[in-house]
Amino acid sequence: MKSKSSMCSYCSKKTCFNGDLSNPPEFCPSIQYSDLLRQAKDTLHRADNQRMAQDVARTWKEYGKLTRVEETVEYARLQGHKKIGLAFCVGLSEEARLFTNVLLNAGFDVASVCCMCGALSADDVSLPDADKIVPGFRQPMCNPIGQAAIMDAEGCDLIVLLGLCVGDDTLFIKHAKAPVTVLAVKDRVLAHNPLGALYTARHIYTRINTRPPKDADK
Protein backbone atom coordinates (compact mmCIF):
# COMPACT_ATOMS: atom_id res chain seq x y z
CA MET A 1 0.00 0.00 0.00
CA LYS A 2 1.35 3.46 -0.85
CA SER A 3 -0.70 5.05 1.90
CA LYS A 4 -0.08 4.41 5.58
CA SER A 5 -3.70 5.09 6.35
CA SER A 6 -5.58 2.50 8.36
CA MET A 7 -7.19 0.14 5.88
CA CYS A 8 -9.10 -2.57 7.75
CA SER A 9 -11.30 -3.01 4.69
CA TYR A 10 -8.34 -4.62 2.88
CA CYS A 11 -7.39 -6.98 5.72
CA SER A 12 -8.20 -10.61 4.89
CA LYS A 13 -7.29 -11.96 8.34
CA LYS A 14 -9.27 -9.97 10.90
CA THR A 15 -7.50 -11.95 13.65
CA CYS A 16 -8.34 -9.08 16.00
CA PHE A 17 -11.76 -10.75 16.21
CA ASN A 18 -10.07 -13.52 18.19
CA GLY A 19 -7.85 -11.14 20.16
CA ASP A 20 -4.75 -12.01 18.14
CA LEU A 21 -2.55 -9.07 17.10
CA SER A 22 0.64 -11.11 16.67
CA ASN A 23 0.94 -10.83 12.89
CA PRO A 24 -0.98 -7.78 11.67
CA PRO A 25 -0.70 -6.19 8.21
CA GLU A 26 1.30 -2.96 8.05
CA PHE A 27 -1.85 -0.87 7.72
CA CYS A 28 -3.48 -2.30 10.88
CA PRO A 29 -4.78 0.51 13.12
CA SER A 30 -4.45 -1.72 16.18
CA ILE A 31 -0.68 -1.37 15.75
CA GLN A 32 -0.44 2.06 14.15
CA TYR A 33 -2.61 3.66 16.80
CA SER A 34 -1.96 1.41 19.80
CA ASP A 35 -1.53 4.37 22.18
CA LEU A 36 -4.70 6.00 20.92
CA LEU A 37 -6.64 2.75 21.32
CA ARG A 38 -5.38 2.38 24.87
CA GLN A 39 -6.77 5.82 25.60
CA ALA A 40 -10.04 4.83 23.95
CA LYS A 41 -10.19 1.74 26.16
CA ASP A 42 -9.70 3.92 29.23
CA THR A 43 -12.59 6.10 28.03
CA LEU A 44 -14.69 2.98 27.50
CA HIS A 45 -14.19 2.14 31.17
CA ARG A 46 -15.87 5.40 32.18
CA ALA A 47 -19.08 4.43 33.95
CA ASP A 48 -21.55 5.85 31.39
CA ASN A 49 -19.71 4.41 28.41
CA GLN A 50 -19.19 1.04 30.07
CA ARG A 51 -22.88 0.71 30.80
CA MET A 52 -23.78 1.45 27.19
CA ALA A 53 -21.18 -1.03 25.92
CA GLN A 54 -22.35 -3.72 28.35
CA ASP A 55 -25.89 -3.44 27.05
CA VAL A 56 -24.67 -3.71 23.46
CA ALA A 57 -22.77 -6.85 24.46
CA ARG A 58 -25.92 -8.23 26.11
CA THR A 59 -27.82 -7.98 22.83
CA TRP A 60 -25.29 -10.37 21.27
CA LYS A 61 -27.02 -13.22 23.09
CA GLU A 62 -29.77 -12.84 20.49
CA TYR A 63 -27.41 -12.10 17.58
CA GLY A 64 -28.90 -13.21 14.30
CA LYS A 65 -32.29 -13.80 15.89
CA LEU A 66 -33.65 -10.28 16.29
CA THR A 67 -34.49 -7.83 13.52
CA ARG A 68 -33.03 -4.33 13.67
CA VAL A 69 -36.39 -3.07 14.94
CA GLU A 70 -36.33 -5.62 17.77
CA GLU A 71 -32.69 -4.93 18.58
CA THR A 72 -33.44 -1.22 18.88
CA VAL A 73 -36.30 -1.88 21.28
CA GLU A 74 -34.19 -4.32 23.30
CA TYR A 75 -31.23 -1.95 23.58
CA ALA A 76 -33.47 0.92 24.70
CA ARG A 77 -35.05 -1.38 27.28
CA LEU A 78 -31.68 -2.55 28.61
CA GLN A 79 -30.54 1.06 28.89
CA GLY A 80 -33.60 1.92 30.91
CA HIS A 81 -34.70 4.61 28.46
CA LYS A 82 -38.18 6.00 28.94
CA LYS A 83 -38.61 8.41 26.02
CA ILE A 84 -37.50 7.67 22.46
CA GLY A 85 -37.15 10.33 19.81
CA LEU A 86 -37.83 9.40 16.19
CA ALA A 87 -36.38 11.74 13.57
CA PHE A 88 -37.68 10.63 10.19
CA CYS A 89 -37.84 11.57 6.53
CA VAL A 90 -41.19 12.68 5.15
CA GLY A 91 -40.77 10.00 2.48
CA LEU A 92 -40.85 7.32 5.17
CA SER A 93 -43.89 8.63 7.02
CA GLU A 94 -45.71 5.30 6.94
CA GLU A 95 -42.66 3.47 8.29
CA ALA A 96 -42.38 6.11 11.02
CA ARG A 97 -46.02 5.56 12.00
CA LEU A 98 -45.52 1.80 12.22
CA PHE A 99 -42.33 2.09 14.25
CA THR A 100 -43.98 4.59 16.59
CA ASN A 101 -46.66 1.95 17.25
CA VAL A 102 -43.93 -0.59 17.99
CA LEU A 103 -42.31 1.73 20.53
CA LEU A 104 -45.58 2.67 22.17
CA ASN A 105 -46.61 -0.98 22.41
CA ALA A 106 -43.25 -1.69 24.04
CA GLY A 107 -44.05 0.85 26.75
CA PHE A 108 -41.95 3.81 25.66
CA ASP A 109 -42.96 7.44 25.41
CA VAL A 110 -42.30 8.70 21.88
CA ALA A 111 -41.61 12.07 20.28
CA SER A 112 -41.47 11.98 16.48
CA VAL A 113 -40.33 14.82 14.24
CA CYS A 114 -40.50 14.92 10.45
CA CYS A 115 -37.63 16.36 8.40
CA MET A 116 -39.95 19.05 7.02
CA CYS A 117 -40.58 20.65 10.43
CA GLY A 118 -40.24 24.42 10.23
CA ALA A 119 -41.21 24.51 6.53
CA LEU A 120 -37.75 25.47 5.28
CA SER A 121 -36.83 25.88 1.64
CA ALA A 122 -33.56 25.96 -0.27
CA ASP A 123 -33.83 29.74 -0.20
CA ASP A 124 -33.14 29.59 3.55
CA VAL A 125 -29.59 28.46 2.78
CA SER A 126 -29.24 30.80 -0.21
CA LEU A 127 -29.07 28.00 -2.76
CA PRO A 128 -28.40 29.50 -6.19
CA ASP A 129 -31.44 29.30 -8.42
CA ALA A 130 -29.46 27.39 -11.05
CA ASP A 131 -28.83 24.57 -8.54
CA LYS A 132 -32.49 23.96 -7.81
CA ILE A 133 -34.38 21.01 -9.26
CA VAL A 134 -36.71 23.47 -10.96
CA PRO A 135 -35.21 26.97 -11.14
CA GLY A 136 -37.58 29.71 -10.10
CA PHE A 137 -39.72 27.54 -7.84
CA ARG A 138 -39.75 26.81 -4.13
CA GLN A 139 -37.63 23.77 -3.28
CA PRO A 140 -38.42 22.21 0.11
CA MET A 141 -35.48 21.56 2.41
CA CYS A 142 -34.99 19.27 5.39
CA ASN A 143 -34.40 20.72 8.83
CA PRO A 144 -32.12 18.26 10.70
CA ILE A 145 -30.80 20.90 13.10
CA GLY A 146 -34.38 21.79 13.98
CA GLN A 147 -35.22 18.11 14.45
CA ALA A 148 -32.27 17.69 16.82
CA ALA A 149 -33.27 20.79 18.79
CA ILE A 150 -36.83 19.49 19.20
CA MET A 151 -35.57 16.08 20.33
CA ASP A 152 -33.52 17.86 22.98
CA ALA A 153 -36.44 20.03 24.05
CA GLU A 154 -38.61 16.91 24.32
CA GLY A 155 -36.11 15.35 26.74
CA CYS A 156 -35.52 12.22 24.68
CA ASP A 157 -33.22 9.59 26.19
CA LEU A 158 -32.39 8.00 22.84
CA ILE A 159 -32.93 9.23 19.29
CA VAL A 160 -33.62 6.91 16.35
CA LEU A 161 -32.92 8.13 12.82
CA LEU A 162 -35.17 6.83 10.06
CA GLY A 163 -34.30 7.63 6.46
CA LEU A 164 -32.66 11.05 6.75
CA CYS A 165 -30.84 12.13 3.60
CA VAL A 166 -27.07 11.82 3.33
CA GLY A 167 -25.70 14.97 4.93
CA ASP A 168 -28.89 15.73 6.79
CA ASP A 169 -28.10 12.76 9.02
CA THR A 170 -24.63 14.23 9.53
CA LEU A 171 -26.04 17.58 10.59
CA PHE A 172 -28.50 15.88 12.90
CA ILE A 173 -25.86 13.79 14.66
CA LYS A 174 -23.58 16.83 14.91
CA HIS A 175 -26.21 18.82 16.79
CA ALA A 176 -28.04 16.13 18.78
CA LYS A 177 -27.33 16.02 22.50
CA ALA A 178 -28.90 12.64 23.27
CA PRO A 179 -27.39 9.34 22.04
CA VAL A 180 -28.30 8.53 18.43
CA THR A 181 -28.85 5.22 16.65
CA VAL A 182 -29.98 4.48 13.09
CA LEU A 183 -32.91 2.23 12.25
CA ALA A 184 -32.70 2.57 8.47
CA VAL A 185 -31.20 4.79 5.81
CA LYS A 186 -32.86 6.01 2.66
CA ASP A 187 -32.06 4.79 -0.84
CA ARG A 188 -34.94 5.52 -3.19
CA VAL A 189 -33.32 3.60 -6.04
CA LEU A 190 -32.77 0.36 -4.10
CA ALA A 191 -35.82 0.19 -1.82
CA HIS A 192 -33.79 1.61 1.08
CA ASN A 193 -31.15 -1.10 0.79
CA PRO A 194 -27.99 0.86 -0.10
CA LEU A 195 -25.80 -2.23 0.18
CA GLY A 196 -27.61 -3.57 -2.85
CA ALA A 197 -25.35 -1.32 -4.94
CA LEU A 198 -22.36 -3.27 -3.62
CA TYR A 199 -23.95 -6.71 -3.81
CA THR A 200 -24.84 -6.25 -7.48
CA ALA A 201 -21.66 -4.38 -8.44
CA ARG A 202 -20.41 -7.19 -10.69
CA HIS A 203 -23.54 -7.11 -12.79
CA ILE A 204 -22.94 -6.18 -16.40
CA TYR A 205 -25.13 -3.08 -16.08
CA THR A 206 -23.62 -1.70 -12.90
CA ARG A 207 -22.31 1.87 -12.79
CA ILE A 208 -20.48 1.40 -9.49
CA ASN A 209 -16.84 0.32 -9.49
CA THR A 210 -16.00 -1.80 -6.44
CA ARG A 211 -12.71 -3.13 -7.75
CA PRO A 212 -9.60 -2.12 -5.78
CA PRO A 213 -7.37 0.56 -7.33
CA LYS A 214 -4.53 -0.76 -9.48
CA ASP A 215 -1.95 0.30 -6.90
CA ALA A 216 -3.89 -0.97 -3.86
CA ASP A 217 -1.49 -3.82 -3.19
CA LYS A 218 1.72 -1.85 -3.70
C-alpha positions as CSV (number, residue, x, y, z in Angstrom):
1,M,0.0,0.0,0.0
2,K,1.4,3.5,-0.8
3,S,-0.7,5.0,1.9
4,K,-0.1,4.4,5.6
5,S,-3.7,5.1,6.4
6,S,-5.6,2.5,8.4
7,M,-7.2,0.1,5.9
8,C,-9.1,-2.6,7.8
9,S,-11.3,-3.0,4.7
10,Y,-8.3,-4.6,2.9
11,C,-7.4,-7.0,5.7
12,S,-8.2,-10.6,4.9
13,K,-7.3,-12.0,8.3
14,K,-9.3,-10.0,10.9
15,T,-7.5,-11.9,13.6
16,C,-8.3,-9.1,16.0
17,F,-11.8,-10.7,16.2
18,N,-10.1,-13.5,18.2
19,G,-7.9,-11.1,20.2
20,D,-4.8,-12.0,18.1
21,L,-2.6,-9.1,17.1
22,S,0.6,-11.1,16.7
23,N,0.9,-10.8,12.9
24,P,-1.0,-7.8,11.7
25,P,-0.7,-6.2,8.2
26,E,1.3,-3.0,8.1
27,F,-1.9,-0.9,7.7
28,C,-3.5,-2.3,10.9
29,P,-4.8,0.5,13.1
30,S,-4.4,-1.7,16.2
31,I,-0.7,-1.4,15.8
32,Q,-0.4,2.1,14.1
33,Y,-2.6,3.7,16.8
34,S,-2.0,1.4,19.8
35,D,-1.5,4.4,22.2
36,L,-4.7,6.0,20.9
37,L,-6.6,2.8,21.3
38,R,-5.4,2.4,24.9
39,Q,-6.8,5.8,25.6
40,A,-10.0,4.8,23.9
41,K,-10.2,1.7,26.2
42,D,-9.7,3.9,29.2
43,T,-12.6,6.1,28.0
44,L,-14.7,3.0,27.5
45,H,-14.2,2.1,31.2
46,R,-15.9,5.4,32.2
47,A,-19.1,4.4,33.9
48,D,-21.5,5.8,31.4
49,N,-19.7,4.4,28.4
50,Q,-19.2,1.0,30.1
51,R,-22.9,0.7,30.8
52,M,-23.8,1.5,27.2
53,A,-21.2,-1.0,25.9
54,Q,-22.3,-3.7,28.3
55,D,-25.9,-3.4,27.0
56,V,-24.7,-3.7,23.5
57,A,-22.8,-6.9,24.5
58,R,-25.9,-8.2,26.1
59,T,-27.8,-8.0,22.8
60,W,-25.3,-10.4,21.3
61,K,-27.0,-13.2,23.1
62,E,-29.8,-12.8,20.5
63,Y,-27.4,-12.1,17.6
64,G,-28.9,-13.2,14.3
65,K,-32.3,-13.8,15.9
66,L,-33.6,-10.3,16.3
67,T,-34.5,-7.8,13.5
68,R,-33.0,-4.3,13.7
69,V,-36.4,-3.1,14.9
70,E,-36.3,-5.6,17.8
71,E,-32.7,-4.9,18.6
72,T,-33.4,-1.2,18.9
73,V,-36.3,-1.9,21.3
74,E,-34.2,-4.3,23.3
75,Y,-31.2,-2.0,23.6
76,A,-33.5,0.9,24.7
77,R,-35.0,-1.4,27.3
78,L,-31.7,-2.5,28.6
79,Q,-30.5,1.1,28.9
80,G,-33.6,1.9,30.9
81,H,-34.7,4.6,28.5
82,K,-38.2,6.0,28.9
83,K,-38.6,8.4,26.0
84,I,-37.5,7.7,22.5
85,G,-37.1,10.3,19.8
86,L,-37.8,9.4,16.2
87,A,-36.4,11.7,13.6
88,F,-37.7,10.6,10.2
89,C,-37.8,11.6,6.5
90,V,-41.2,12.7,5.2
91,G,-40.8,10.0,2.5
92,L,-40.9,7.3,5.2
93,S,-43.9,8.6,7.0
94,E,-45.7,5.3,6.9
95,E,-42.7,3.5,8.3
96,A,-42.4,6.1,11.0
97,R,-46.0,5.6,12.0
98,L,-45.5,1.8,12.2
99,F,-42.3,2.1,14.3
100,T,-44.0,4.6,16.6
101,N,-46.7,2.0,17.3
102,V,-43.9,-0.6,18.0
103,L,-42.3,1.7,20.5
104,L,-45.6,2.7,22.2
105,N,-46.6,-1.0,22.4
106,A,-43.2,-1.7,24.0
107,G,-44.1,0.8,26.7
108,F,-42.0,3.8,25.7
109,D,-43.0,7.4,25.4
110,V,-42.3,8.7,21.9
111,A,-41.6,12.1,20.3
112,S,-41.5,12.0,16.5
113,V,-40.3,14.8,14.2
114,C,-40.5,14.9,10.4
115,C,-37.6,16.4,8.4
116,M,-39.9,19.1,7.0
117,C,-40.6,20.7,10.4
118,G,-40.2,24.4,10.2
119,A,-41.2,24.5,6.5
120,L,-37.7,25.5,5.3
121,S,-36.8,25.9,1.6
122,A,-33.6,26.0,-0.3
123,D,-33.8,29.7,-0.2
124,D,-33.1,29.6,3.5
125,V,-29.6,28.5,2.8
126,S,-29.2,30.8,-0.2
127,L,-29.1,28.0,-2.8
128,P,-28.4,29.5,-6.2
129,D,-31.4,29.3,-8.4
130,A,-29.5,27.4,-11.0
131,D,-28.8,24.6,-8.5
132,K,-32.5,24.0,-7.8
133,I,-34.4,21.0,-9.3
134,V,-36.7,23.5,-11.0
135,P,-35.2,27.0,-11.1
136,G,-37.6,29.7,-10.1
137,F,-39.7,27.5,-7.8
138,R,-39.7,26.8,-4.1
139,Q,-37.6,23.8,-3.3
140,P,-38.4,22.2,0.1
141,M,-35.5,21.6,2.4
142,C,-35.0,19.3,5.4
143,N,-34.4,20.7,8.8
144,P,-32.1,18.3,10.7
145,I,-30.8,20.9,13.1
146,G,-34.4,21.8,14.0
147,Q,-35.2,18.1,14.4
148,A,-32.3,17.7,16.8
149,A,-33.3,20.8,18.8
150,I,-36.8,19.5,19.2
151,M,-35.6,16.1,20.3
152,D,-33.5,17.9,23.0
153,A,-36.4,20.0,24.0
154,E,-38.6,16.9,24.3
155,G,-36.1,15.4,26.7
156,C,-35.5,12.2,24.7
157,D,-33.2,9.6,26.2
158,L,-32.4,8.0,22.8
159,I,-32.9,9.2,19.3
160,V,-33.6,6.9,16.3
161,L,-32.9,8.1,12.8
162,L,-35.2,6.8,10.1
163,G,-34.3,7.6,6.5
164,L,-32.7,11.0,6.8
165,C,-30.8,12.1,3.6
166,V,-27.1,11.8,3.3
167,G,-25.7,15.0,4.9
168,D,-28.9,15.7,6.8
169,D,-28.1,12.8,9.0
170,T,-24.6,14.2,9.5
171,L,-26.0,17.6,10.6
172,F,-28.5,15.9,12.9
173,I,-25.9,13.8,14.7
174,K,-23.6,16.8,14.9
175,H,-26.2,18.8,16.8
176,A,-28.0,16.1,18.8
177,K,-27.3,16.0,22.5
178,A,-28.9,12.6,23.3
179,P,-27.4,9.3,22.0
180,V,-28.3,8.5,18.4
181,T,-28.9,5.2,16.6
182,V,-30.0,4.5,13.1
183,L,-32.9,2.2,12.3
184,A,-32.7,2.6,8.5
185,V,-31.2,4.8,5.8
186,K,-32.9,6.0,2.7
187,D,-32.1,4.8,-0.8
188,R,-34.9,5.5,-3.2
189,V,-33.3,3.6,-6.0
190,L,-32.8,0.4,-4.1
191,A,-35.8,0.2,-1.8
192,H,-33.8,1.6,1.1
193,N,-31.2,-1.1,0.8
194,P,-28.0,0.9,-0.1
195,L,-25.8,-2.2,0.2
196,G,-27.6,-3.6,-2.8
197,A,-25.4,-1.3,-4.9
198,L,-22.4,-3.3,-3.6
199,Y,-23.9,-6.7,-3.8
200,T,-24.8,-6.3,-7.5
201,A,-21.7,-4.4,-8.4
202,R,-20.4,-7.2,-10.7
203,H,-23.5,-7.1,-12.8
204,I,-22.9,-6.2,-16.4
205,Y,-25.1,-3.1,-16.1
206,T,-23.6,-1.7,-12.9
207,R,-22.3,1.9,-12.8
208,I,-20.5,1.4,-9.5
209,N,-16.8,0.3,-9.5
210,T,-16.0,-1.8,-6.4
211,R,-12.7,-3.1,-7.8
212,P,-9.6,-2.1,-5.8
213,P,-7.4,0.6,-7.3
214,K,-4.5,-0.8,-9.5
215,D,-1.9,0.3,-6.9
216,A,-3.9,-1.0,-3.9
217,D,-1.5,-3.8,-3.2
218,K,1.7,-1.9,-3.7
